[in-house]
Amino acid sequence: MKPLRIFVALILFAGASLTARAMYLDAKAELASVMIHRAWDKTVAQGKPQAPWPWADTYPVARLRIPRLSYDEIVLQGATPRTLAFGPARLFSGAGMGEPGNVELAGHRTSWFRPLEGMEVGDQIELQWFDTRKTELRKRNYTVDDIRIVAPEDVPLLAPASEDALTLITCYPFGHSPRSPQRFVVLASPVGPSHLTKTSLTAKRAKM
């Protein structure tokens, strides 16, 4: 009986440890989200990027909204593995916020970009960012033109090279399946006149 009791005790201990770890990770994620939103609010109020915590190697650069899906998340700078653990992030391969070109955003299929599973062509996307040149909050609306599931190596072929656009990228299939061999790509184009800064347009013409 003694070995059985020890075995049962080990099982209970392991279960309690896993539960405690899950609760810790959930609490950590919730706290990080609160701090990131506060950093975004400070960025808008003070007119310069604010790190969410002192040792952070990223900061909020935009707010991404998809009204039909009730989606509303803060976008972080630099889609590194560390940053993507805390939210969707901007890929350095794309244009910067408020600059001409294609803005590329990435997020995990299990969390931040899981809601993209419900996206449809024609959906509206809102992107807000703080223009440090003019010290003002700006917004641009996009319409989803196409949704594709492709191999990872085909993603760069879909992204517009020069046209103003927004591309959202996540792994596929969605959820916690062990493998995600494909990529889910949302392609959107801007609605209405360009909101690009004069400095950005001048720089673009200079490269031509």
WOWOCOR-V136163 format. One record per residue. N is the residue number from 1. SS is DSSP state (helix for helix, strand for strand, loop for the rest). PHI is phi in radians with two decimals (* if undefined). NEAR is the number of other C-alpha atoms within 8 Angstrom. Layout:
{{N & SS & PHI & NEAR} {N & SS & PHI & NEAR}}
This chain:
{{1 & loop & * & 4} {2 & helix & -1.06 & 5} {3 & helix & -1.02 & 6} {4 & helix & -1.14 & 7} {5 & helix & -1.11 & 8} {6 & helix & -1.10 & 8} {7 & helix & -1.09 & 8} {8 & helix & -1.09 & 8} {9 & helix & -1.09 & 8} {10 & helix & -1.15 & 8} {11 & helix & -1.09 & 8} {12 & helix & -1.12 & 8} {13 & helix & -1.13 & 8} {14 & helix & -1.10 & 8} {15 & helix & -1.11 & 8} {16 & helix & -1.14 & 8} {17 & helix & -1.14 & 8} {18 & helix & -1.14 & 8} {19 & helix & -1.12 & 8} {20 & helix & -1.11 & 8} {21 & helix & -1.14 & 8} {22 & helix & -1.09 & 8} {23 & helix & -1.13 & 8} {24 & helix & -1.13 & 8} {25 & helix & -1.14 & 8} {26 & helix & -1.12 & 8} {27 & helix & -1.14 & 8} {28 & helix & -1.12 & 8} {29 & helix & -1.13 & 9} {30 & helix & -1.10 & 8} {31 & helix & -1.12 & 8} {32 & helix & -1.07 & 10} {33 & helix & -1.07 & 9} {34 & helix & -1.07 & 8} {35 & helix & -1.19 & 10} {36 & helix & -1.17 & 13} {37 & helix & -1.12 & 10} {38 & helix & -1.12 & 9} {39 & helix & -1.12 & 13} {40 & helix & -1.13 & 14} {41 & helix & -1.06 & 8} {42 & helix & -1.20 & 10} {43 & helix & -1.05 & 13} {44 & helix & -1.14 & 11} {45 & helix & -1.31 & 6} {46 & helix & -1.76 & 6} {47 & loop & 1.40 & 11} {48 & loop & -2.65 & 7} {49 & loop & -1.01 & 9} {50 & loop & -2.18 & 10} {51 & loop & -1.27 & 12} {52 & loop & -1.21 & 14} {53 & loop & -2.61 & 6} {54 & loop & -0.94 & 5} {55 & loop & -1.68 & 4} {56 & loop & -1.16 & 8} {57 & loop & -1.81 & 6} {58 & loop & -2.57 & 10} {59 & loop & -2.78 & 13} {60 & strand & -1.17 & 16} {61 & strand & -2.11 & 13} {62 & strand & -2.88 & 13} {63 & strand & -2.17 & 12} {64 & strand & -1.91 & 13} {65 & strand & -2.25 & 11} {66 & strand & -2.24 & 12} {67 & helix & -0.92 & 8} {68 & helix & -1.10 & 7} {69 & helix & -1.68 & 8} {70 & loop & 0.96 & 7} {71 & strand & -1.63 & 10} {72 & strand & -2.71 & 8} {73 & strand & -2.39 & 10} {74 & strand & -1.53 & 14} {75 & strand & -1.67 & 13} {76 & strand & -1.74 & 15} {77 & strand & -1.54 & 12} {78 & loop & 1.49 & 10} {79 & loop & -1.45 & 14} {80 & loop & -1.51 & 6} {81 & helix & -0.95 & 6} {82 & helix & -1.14 & 6} {83 & helix & -1.20 & 14} {84 & helix & -1.13 & 13} {85 & loop & -1.23 & 7} {86 & loop & -1.91 & 9} {87 & loop & 2.85 & 12} {88 & loop & -1.13 & 16} {89 & strand & -2.52 & 14} {90 & strand & -1.48 & 14} {91 & loop & -1.40 & 12} {92 & loop & -1.17 & 9} {93 & loop & -1.27 & 5} {94 & loop & -1.73 & 10} {95 & loop & -1.26 & 11} {96 & loop & -1.38 & 8} {97 & loop & -1.10 & 8} {98 & loop & 1.45 & 10} {99 & loop & -1.73 & 10} {100 & loop & -1.20 & 13} {101 & loop & 2.12 & 12} {102 & strand & -1.76 & 15} {103 & strand & -1.46 & 14} {104 & strand & -1.98 & 14} {105 & strand & -2.13 & 13} {106 & strand & -2.18 & 14} {107 & loop & -2.81 & 13} {108 & loop & -1.23 & 13} {109 & loop & -1.26 & 13} {110 & loop & -1.63 & 9} {111 & loop & -2.48 & 7} {112 & loop & -1.05 & 11} {113 & loop & -1.88 & 13} {114 & helix & -1.03 & 11} {115 & helix & -1.08 & 9} {116 & helix & -1.11 & 6} {117 & helix & -1.00 & 7} {118 & helix & -1.67 & 6} {119 & loop & -1.25 & 8} {120 & loop & -2.36 & 7} {121 & loop & -1.05 & 9} {122 & loop & 1.73 & 7} {123 & loop & -1.09 & 10} {124 & strand & -1.69 & 11} {125 & strand & -2.20 & 12} {126 & strand & -1.98 & 12} {127 & strand & -2.21 & 12} {128 & strand & -1.89 & 11} {129 & strand & -2.59 & 12} {130 & strand & -1.74 & 13} {131 & strand & -1.47 & 10} {132 & loop & -1.21 & 8} {133 & loop & -1.23 & 4} {134 & loop & -1.83 & 5} {135 & loop & 0.81 & 8} {136 & strand & -2.60 & 9} {137 & strand & -1.44 & 9} {138 & strand & -2.17 & 9} {139 & strand & -2.44 & 9} {140 & strand & -2.40 & 10} {141 & strand & -1.77 & 11} {142 & strand & -2.24 & 14} {143 & strand & -2.05 & 13} {144 & strand & -1.26 & 15} {145 & strand & -1.68 & 10} {146 & strand & -2.76 & 8} {147 & strand & -2.31 & 11} {148 & strand & -2.33 & 7} {149 & strand & -2.02 & 9} {150 & strand & -2.38 & 10} {151 & strand & -1.30 & 9} {152 & helix & -0.93 & 8} {153 & helix & -1.24 & 5} {154 & helix & -1.59 & 8} {155 & helix & -1.02 & 11} {156 & helix & -1.04 & 6} {157 & helix & -1.26 & 6} {158 & helix & -1.48 & 6} {159 & loop & -1.26 & 9} {160 & loop & -1.05 & 10} {161 & loop & -1.45 & 6} {162 & loop & -2.25 & 7} {163 & loop & -1.19 & 8} {164 & loop & -1.20 & 11} {165 & strand & -2.81 & 13} {166 & strand & -2.30 & 13} {167 & strand & -2.18 & 13} {168 & strand & -1.89 & 10} {169 & strand & -2.29 & 12} {170 & strand & -2.59 & 12} {171 & strand & -1.32 & 12} {172 & strand & -2.53 & 11} {173 & loop & -1.38 & 11} {174 & loop & -1.25 & 11} {175 & loop & 1.64 & 7} {176 & loop & -1.81 & 5} {177 & loop & -1.11 & 7} {178 & loop & -1.12 & 4} {179 & loop & -2.13 & 4} {180 & loop & -2.43 & 10} {181 & loop & -1.30 & 9} {182 & strand & -2.11 & 11} {183 & strand & -2.19 & 15} {184 & strand & -1.76 & 13} {185 & strand & -2.13 & 13} {186 & strand & -1.89 & 12} {187 & strand & -1.90 & 13} {188 & strand & -2.33 & 12} {189 & strand & -2.06 & 11} {190 & strand & -1.21 & 12} {191 & loop & -1.83 & 8} {192 & loop & 1.42 & 5} {193 & loop & -1.18 & 4} {194 & loop & -1.18 & 5} {195 & loop & -1.84 & 8} {196 & loop & -1.23 & 9} {197 & loop & -1.30 & 8} {198 & helix & -1.07 & 6} {199 & helix & -1.07 & 6} {200 & helix & -1.14 & 11} {201 & helix & -1.14 & 11} {202 & helix & -1.13 & 8} {203 & helix & -1.13 & 8} {204 & helix & -1.12 & 9} {205 & helix & -1.15 & 7} {206 & helix & -1.13 & 6} {207 & helix & -1.45 & 5} {208 & loop & -1.32 & 4}}
